[in-house]
Amino acid sequence: MAPIAVADVIPDGTLAHFDEEDQLQQVSVHSLAAGKKVILFGVPGAFTPTCSTKHVPGFIEKAEELKAKGIDEILLISVNDPFVMKAWAKTYPENKHVKFLADGSATYTHALGLELDLAEKGLGTRSRRFALLVDDLKVKVANVESGGEFTVSSADEILKAL
């Protein structure tokens, strides 16, 4: 399957997260993004070095600036279970805007065409690092990294596109 690209409509899918009352919820991607301008960004794994020290912190630090430029939701997806995503989210107590969403079986990541085989490193199927700017379900910007790079999918790159 070809990776998601500019002008594509994002597929619907179900992801998991813990709500404010600490209840496990299943949520439709379309329910989060329909009629809104959202950033959907993906990382290879929770607690991994680049993801934890650069990619996620960048979106947390720039969240207010992104919101000021019309972003309604900032959605983080990782191929991890919701309990891991909940624990990871707690390591960012300053976070008020980035929603940590679990794609435990990589089903949604496959639907996006953005899976990454990291079996040789003992990680199995993961997500490529990416950042999508989506307006009412349609991709306006698709910044997808090759391999383990971190060059085009940062919050700063999305800000430039706004």
Buried (B, 14 or more C-beta within 10 A) or exposed (E): EEEBEEEBEBBBBBBBBBEEEEEEEEBEBBEBBBEBBBBBBBBBBBEBEBBBEEBBBBBBEBBEEBBEEEBBBBBBBBBBBBEBBBBBBEEBEEBEBBBBBBBBEBEBBBBBBBBBEBEEEEBEBBBBBBBBBBBEBEBBBBBBBEEBEBEBBBBEBBBEEB
